[in-house]
Structures are given as structure tokens and as C-alpha cells.
Amino acid sequence: MINIYKMSKKQALLQAYNLNGLELKNRLVMAPMTRSRADNTENVPTAGLHDVYYEQRASAGLIITEGSQVSKEAVGYVNTPGIYTKAQVEGWKMVNEKVHQANGKIFIQLWHVGRISHPDFHSGELPLSASAINPNTQAYTPDGFKDTVTPKEMSLEDIKRTIGDFKNSAKNAMDANFDGIEIHSSNGYLFHQFFNGTSNKRQDEYGGSIENRAKILFETIEAIKEVMPEQKIGLRLNPSLHGIFGMTMDEETIPTFDYIIERLNEYDLAYLHLSEPFNDVSEVPYAVEEIAKRYRPMYHGNLIINAGFDQESGNKVIEEGNADLVAFGKPYISNPDLAERLEGNISLSDWDSDTFYVPGKKGYIDYEAKARKQEA
Ligand SMILES: Cc1cc2nc3c(=O)[nH]c(=O)nc-3n(C[C@H](O)[C@H](O)[C@H](O)COP(=O)(O)O)c2cc1C
């Protein structure tokens, strides 16, 4: 196949972009990816691992870190880093120094898993969620995969504390010199559990109507805005998630996301980060199959689109005006030099899914930056 990008002007993915004041050298975003390398007692990002991993990928226009828990009770996977202790802030500061020295930009993804957790993470206590409904999936515990349990329905006090944890973590993120934060309101985790009518059966002001189910997200944005500029706040949504992480779509799912996304226009956020469906939803009655196409006209700010893109489809989605930036997940695991590879039309390396979540350097910082070597 003739590669048109070799002959024509700079491909769309490699064009610079101003992200609400933050100059990005290209439109490639490294998608947030849990890598479970913080295997120390306090779940601190570690020198020689996290700093090397992110620095290697700093030629992306923007890096979004792995999901990082905002508190001890927010966790649901082994060895994921946090952003709520002093040591964690220092660890991230060290990572950010390296990324910035390499002329990269980096946001941290702030995470609360809600019911996608297990009592093993909480000294036997139940995980928290919008309602006491078991997602009937599995949690990745220190002893391997275990069935999830029925979580505890969050009290108003729990909700208030959790919003405070997000605010505190956003403040910590600024102290750690991140360029911004991404609220992980996606993929069946805590916020998504509030949005969805099958996981939220609350009778109070956080349940029932669409507005009520979205309330915790907007209260969190308001709280975070008190400690950092809204221009540095991004958030992630996955409207057509179905049959994964305990999520089941119903007739109100898409109207709920329509409401949230319309309302996000009231803010001057860094971006909205959307995912195309993670699986085939053509037979799912209430699902939208083309997320970027539906929400581009609805959302007036910067739009990142993700899931399943490659060089061709990534350039196309930008050229067609359906997104401003494209987030690549798995390709970034095995191609630290993804930007240079696209620029030089160099073939991509495959990822090894066996090493996605295991401790140590293997499958983490040992992928070759083939395109950089050729440049040298
Ligand atoms: C190993 C791995 C870990 C992931 N961890 C996260 C995460 O922490 N937060 C998140 O929002 N998405 C996470 N995802 C989803 C990715 O951000 C992305 O949506 C997904 O990989 C699809 O994009 P891709 O087709 O470019 O890989 C993860 C995906 C993978 C493969």
C-alpha cells in the first residue's frame, strides 16, 4: 500500500495542538493504563521503573498516567500507585521531572474503583458503591482473581469524604507538578456506578433522576476547581460500556451521558476523553456504536477519542473533525516511540499481554524505541 502520509503534509496525528493553554507537540495521547508496578508497601511510583516508563513515552503530545487511587479505600487492583500520601507525591514529582525534561506533558488519572474491589483490600470491610449491588465480576486481589461481593451503599458522609479525597488528590497532583488531572469517571468504576440506573438504586439526592445520578461528578469538579484551574481538569467517559466491569446499559444510559456531556459545556475544561465501545454493541438495544460522531457536535471543548485506533483511523477521525486528539493504549505499551514510528512510517511492535500487570521491568521498560535508534 502506498503510504499517503509520506508524500503529503504532516499527518493530522502529528500536528501540534493547544490544549486550553497547554502546548502539545502532537495529537497523540498515551491512554491511561494500569501497569501494577508500584509493588511497595505504600504504592509509591518508583525510581528506575515509573520514571523510566513515562520518560520513554514523552514524545506523545500528552501522557495520561495509569489510574491512581485517591485514598486507601479507592483501591481495587494490586500494586497500583496512589496520590494521597506525601511519599506518593514525591514519587510522582520524580516521574514528572523526567517527563518534563524530555519535553513531555503529563496528566494523572484520579481513580476510585467503587465496587470493583474486594474486602481483601480493605481489612475485610466492604468496598463502597452507589448502591448495595454486586457487579458479579472479579477483582484482581493480591491472591489472584476473586469474585466481587455486594458493596456497602455509600452514606452521605462517605460521598462527602470521597469528593474531598478527589479534591485533596488534585491538590497533591499540582504539588507533584502534573500538567493536569483526569477524573476517571469511566469503565464501570465509582462515578459510572452512580450514573447507571442498574447500579444506582438510591432514593436520595444522588439517585433517581438523571440529574441526581450525575450529581457526584459535578460536585467533584466543583471541589477540584477550588484547588486548581478548571483548564487543567479533564475527564473520561465510556457511554456504551456494556457487559464489562459489571455495567449493563438501559434506556436511560445514553440520555444520562447526553445530559452530562451537554452540561460539561458550562466549564472550560482541559478536555473530554471519550471511548468508543470496548466490544461489539451492535446487538445491544440502547447502545450507541459511534461515540465520537454522536458527541463531537454536542461537546464544544477539546475532545480526545480512544479505543482501537491505528495510524489510519486516528488520522481520519481528526481529519473528519470528529475528535481533536486520539488516545492510544496498547500500542503505547510496546511502542514507546509511537510518535517517531508514525512519523517515519515504521511498523509497530506487538504487546505482550502476559506482562501487562506483573511486577518489574520486563514488559514495562524493555520495549525497544526502534525509530529513535534509526534517527540517532
Ligand atoms: C493494561 C491496560 C490497563 C488499563 N488501565 C486503565 C486505567 O487505569 N484507566 C483507564 O481509564 N483505562 C485503562 N485501560 C483502558 C485503556 O485506557 C484504553 O481505553 C484501552 O486499552 C483501549 O485503547 P487501545 O485500543 O488503544 O488499547 C487499560 C487498558 C489496558 C490494556
The ligand as a Tripos MOL2 file, in Angstrom:
@<TRIPOS>MOLECULE
LIG
   31    33     1     0     0
SMALL
NO_CHARGES

@<TRIPOS>ATOM
      1 C1         -3.1090   -2.9370   30.5010 C.3       1 LIG1
      2 C2         -4.2600   -1.9590   30.4410 C.ar      1 LIG1
      3 C3         -4.5620   -1.2000   31.5540 C.ar      1 LIG1
      4 C4         -5.5730   -0.2420   31.5070 C.ar      1 LIG1
      5 N1         -5.8040    0.5590   32.5950 N.ar      1 LIG1
      6 C5         -6.6530    1.6060   32.5010 C.ar      1 LIG1
      7 C6         -6.7370    2.5820   33.5190 C.ar      1 LIG1
      8 O1         -6.0200    2.5510   34.5420 O.2       1 LIG1
      9 N2         -7.6130    3.6040   33.3550 N.ar      1 LIG1
     10 C7         -8.4100    3.7040   32.2400 C.ar      1 LIG1
     11 O2         -9.1980    4.6490   32.1410 O.2       1 LIG1
     12 N3         -8.3260    2.7980   31.2430 N.ar      1 LIG1
     13 C8         -7.4530    1.7810   31.3300 C.ar      1 LIG1
     14 N4         -7.3100    0.9210   30.2780 N.ar      1 LIG1
     15 C9         -8.0390    1.1650   29.0240 C.3       1 LIG1
     16 C10        -7.1750    1.9660   28.0630 C.3       1 LIG1
     17 O3         -7.0030    3.2970   28.5090 O.3       1 LIG1
     18 C11        -7.8330    2.0190   26.6620 C.3       1 LIG1
     19 O4         -9.1220    2.5440   26.8180 O.3       1 LIG1
     20 C12        -7.9170    0.6460   26.0090 C.3       1 LIG1
     21 O5         -6.6790   -0.0200   26.0420 O.3       1 LIG1
     22 C13        -8.3950    0.7760   24.5430 C.3       1 LIG1
     23 O6         -7.4790    1.5410   23.8010 O.3       1 LIG1
     24 P1         -6.4440    0.8280   22.7490 P.3       1 LIG1
     25 O7         -7.3300    0.0760   21.7910 O.co2     1 LIG1
     26 O8         -5.7120    1.9490   22.1060 O.co2     1 LIG1
     27 O9         -5.6010   -0.1100   23.5510 O.co2     1 LIG1
     28 C14        -6.3300   -0.0790   30.3280 C.ar      1 LIG1
     29 C15        -6.0360   -0.8780   29.2140 C.ar      1 LIG1
     30 C16        -5.0090   -1.8030   29.2600 C.ar      1 LIG1
     31 C17        -4.6840   -2.6070   28.0340 C.3       1 LIG1
@<TRIPOS>BOND
     1     1     2 1
     2     2     3 ar
     3     2    30 ar
     4     3     4 ar
     5     4     5 ar
     6     4    28 ar
     7     5     6 ar
     8     6     7 ar
     9     6    13 1
    10     7     8 2
    11     7     9 ar
    12     9    10 ar
    13    10    11 2
    14    10    12 ar
    15    12    13 ar
    16    13    14 ar
    17    14    15 1
    18    14    28 ar
    19    15    16 1
    20    16    17 1
    21    16    18 1
    22    18    19 1
    23    18    20 1
    24    20    21 1
    25    20    22 1
    26    22    23 1
    27    23    24 1
    28    24    25 2
    29    24    26 1
    30    24    27 1
    31    28    29 ar
    32    29    30 ar
    33    30    31 1
@<TRIPOS>SUBSTRUCTURE
     1 LIG1         1 GROUP 0 **** ****
